[in-house]
Amino acid sequence: MIEADAGVRSAYTARADEYTGLFGSIEAAHPEDRHLVAEWVRTLTGPVLDAGCGPGQWTGFMADNGADVAGIDLVPDFIAHARIRFPSVPFNVGSLRSLGVPQGHLAGVLAWYSLIHLAPENVAPVLREFARAIAPGGGLLLGFFESGELRRFPHAVTDAYSWPVDRFSGLLETAGFSIVETHTRSDAGHRPHAAIIARLTSE
Ligand SMILES: C[S@@+](CC[C@H](N)C(=O)[O-])C[C@H]1O[C@@H](n2cnc3c(N)ncnc32)[C@H](O)[C@@H]1O
């Protein structure tokens, strides 16, 4: 495992119970985000991966919405929590950098706030891995912190980055995706949020 991922793993491992208590229930998610994910996943036919699933609340939610979904995360404690809470859903320790599925296997990938700790130069290789793993025409839904300029900031668990939507969209297009929808939201007391729905171009 590369050093940066080892740092993310140990930072989340130290706070896995706390994180699960705060965010591990789908009811803690914003209603607009639940609506977005539920509508998106219903457009997909075939296997879906929750990449960087944390304690698995979105994976369980997508399963409840009819998806054939699995979750992977770097942090064994999250995977252990997720397996107990959602026993009918497959969860495995794994990395965004190598999803462990054949080329074109997936109908879609959800990466909900799981790319936020990647150094900017490491985002493009992860998006290329998503493009390898997703079938042509398949979907990708990303959630992340939004800002007018790319910024590194001291996230509560470990340093993270916030991104302009246009800049992230450009990386997605370079990796072979077309942008379907973008969403932004600023709620008092929270960092600005963005979501992008993209589709892998067909040829
Ligand atoms: C902010 S949490 C989001 C977790 C979950 N998606 C959610 O919405 O609660 C970021 C997650 O990404 C995972 N993560 C970060 N880098 C990763 C990597 N390289 N491979 C797999 N998981 C990673 C972390 O372990 C952590 O669970």
The ligand as a MOL file (V3000), in Angstrom:
LIG
                    3D

  0  0  0     0  0            999 V3000
M  V30 BEGIN CTAB
M  V30 COUNTS 27 29 0 0 0
M  V30 BEGIN ATOM
M  V30 1 C -15.2030 10.8580 4.0610 0
M  V30 2 S -15.1610 9.1020 4.0950 0 CHG=1
M  V30 3 C -16.6010 8.7160 3.1060 0
M  V30 4 C -17.1000 7.3390 3.4130 0
M  V30 5 C -18.4760 7.0280 2.8080 0
M  V30 6 N -18.4380 7.0500 1.3570 0
M  V30 7 C -19.4850 7.9840 3.3520 0
M  V30 8 O -20.1190 8.7210 2.5520 0
M  V30 9 O -19.6680 8.0180 4.5780 0 CHG=-1
M  V30 10 C -13.8400 8.7090 3.0000 0
M  V30 11 C -13.6810 7.2160 2.8210 0
M  V30 12 O -12.8370 6.9630 1.7030 0
M  V30 13 C -12.0010 5.8790 2.0370 0
M  V30 14 N -10.8110 5.9580 1.2030 0
M  V30 15 C -9.9690 6.9920 1.0770 0
M  V30 16 N -8.9710 6.6960 0.2290 0
M  V30 17 C -9.2110 5.4260 -0.2050 0
M  V30 18 C -8.5500 4.5360 -1.1040 0
M  V30 19 N -7.4080 4.8940 -1.7210 0
M  V30 20 N -9.0800 3.3150 -1.3190 0
M  V30 21 C -10.2340 2.9280 -0.6900 0
M  V30 22 N -10.9030 3.7240 0.1800 0
M  V30 23 C -10.4000 4.9600 0.4140 0
M  V30 24 C -11.7070 6.0930 3.5000 0
M  V30 25 O -11.2170 4.9130 4.1130 0
M  V30 26 C -13.0500 6.5270 4.0230 0
M  V30 27 O -13.8470 5.4420 4.4010 0
M  V30 END ATOM
M  V30 BEGIN BOND
M  V30 1 1 1 2
M  V30 2 1 2 3
M  V30 3 1 2 10
M  V30 4 1 3 4
M  V30 5 1 4 5
M  V30 6 1 5 6
M  V30 7 1 5 7
M  V30 8 2 7 8
M  V30 9 1 7 9
M  V30 10 1 10 11
M  V30 11 1 11 12
M  V30 12 1 11 26
M  V30 13 1 12 13
M  V30 14 1 13 14
M  V30 15 1 13 24
M  V30 16 1 14 15
M  V30 17 1 14 23
M  V30 18 2 15 16
M  V30 19 1 16 17
M  V30 20 1 17 18
M  V30 21 2 17 23
M  V30 22 1 18 19
M  V30 23 2 18 20
M  V30 24 1 20 21
M  V30 25 2 21 22
M  V30 26 1 22 23
M  V30 27 1 24 25
M  V30 28 1 24 26
M  V30 29 1 26 27
M  V30 END BOND
M  V30 END CTAB
M  END
